């Protein structure tokens, strides 16, 4: 198997960065939701949405019971 990496910097900004506005560049919400789900492992809780407010988490816990 052979792999290559091609850099194509953006000509529209001084550092050449692009793609920062895409959702995959800011995974904090999803990581937090996954951490909460892992912390409550065994409860049957499945978090499929963010943002995750305290009230929504309370509802999801009660629905999982």
Residue pairs with C-beta under 8 A, 6 or more apart in sequence:
9 16
9 17
9 18
10 16
10 17
10 18
12 18
19 25
29 50
29 51
29 52
30 50
32 50
32 52
33 47
33 49
33 50
33 52
34 47
36 47
36 52
36 57
37 45
37 46
37 47
40 61
43 61
43 64
43 65
44 64
44 65
45 60
45 61
45 64
46 60
46 64
47 57
47 60
49 56
